[in-house]
């Protein structure tokens, strides 16, 4: 291993941040290949392999915000009911206390 490396080789990096950083946000975009080693950008589908179980665990559903899905899960528990109003709680409390 060389100790005193000249400044030339240190300046150049082959991998940099993604142009579309919302995909994976990692510094794995290869400038000469023009592809990302983590998410496969600019491919249409996100890069995902079964031989890397840990990577799938890190990037699967539930590791992000799930802005829409967490609402869908809640609606699923009650059978996607719509157009109904909850029973007023005051009347239920008053009826139970009077009897």
Secondary structure, DSSP 8 states (H G I E B T S, - for coil): --SS--HHHHH--SEE--SSTTS---S-EETTTTEETTT-TTSSS----TT-HHHHHHHSTTSS--TTHHHHHHHHHTTS--S-----HHHHHHHHHH-
